[in-house]
Amino acid sequence: MNKNLYPWLKSLYKIIIKSNLFIKDNFGLIIKFNSELKIDVLIFNIVKWMFCTYKLKSNACNNCINCVLLNNKNHPNFYIFKNDFLHIEKVKYLNKVFSNNLYVSVYKVIYFSNFDFKNKFINNFLLRIIEESLYNVIIIFTCWMNFIIPATLFSRCYKYNLYAPNENIILKWIYKKKLFNNFDKYQLLTAIRISNNSPTLTIFLLTNLWKLRIKFINDFSFMFFKNHNYLFNNKIFSYKNNFLINYIYWFIYILLDLLKISISYNNLIYNIDYIKKIYTLSREISNNKIFLILDELYLFLNKYFNLLNYNKKILLYKLNYNIFFILNN
């Protein structure tokens, strides 16, 4: 097993390389994931094993020309397209790629990471590549949601799911790093849960944003218990604040915790390090108000990310005013 692989990637890596996929002339492979799990590392290791001239059962040799080229990010038969729209110019480029002679390795591998496949012509082009064996091409797709890949492509690919690891696996991984000895177990579990069980995002939160989150929790408590105008005056949600979106998500997690307490789902609470404050707050606000505020927050996020020409300062002002109105009526 490759030592560079994260613990949560190893089982799927084993499954894929032990399958019979690689006896095919060419095929498509889809891996769906539900959190930030460093899936690019998994793809890189799979491709490296495929290309390796002297591979062992589950390891690449790291010494052959294919391994060296991949390690140097300079392999002529490995192409990566990430977070982009597949327009016609890229299709022309891909056509040249498919037409070129193979160098060094047996396959060409094209990796699409979270691509947007809206153009039917492009979908048919990729479909033809998969179905015609003369190309010796393997196409790999990774995505958060299956529906972004057209059904015609989806049906002709091998499919795998990469799930977020459970909390115990992440905790062990964090403890091995020995960087967070000043955090107790409840704080670490909270960081894991509000990071959607993503180990790398958990580390980022603990390292860079934890003090900011503590300040947010205190400000949030003050807003609800002492003064609703605190939010309305933009002291929590400020357009000039670089961490606005973090604040919005933390706000949502607290509201969801309040709902969980109301239906006795206490074991699923996100903010378990502030459980006493959550319980106290649950007696101060009704579920109806929570649902209304959640609607406002989700509407704000939708407009914030999708309406590119919309004045976001006005958008934030509306959010603050609407939440203030809900809390006071």
Salt bridges, closest charged atoms under 4 A:
ASP40 OD2 - LYS82 NZ 2.36
ASP84 OD2 - LYS90 NZ 2.00
GLU89 OE2 - LYS92 NZ 3.77
ASP116 OD2 - LYS118 NZ 3.35
GLU131 OE2 - ARG156 NE 2.41
GLU167 OE2 - ARG193 NE 2.70
ASP219 OD2 - LYS215 NZ 2.86
ASP273 OD2 - ARG213 NH1 2.95
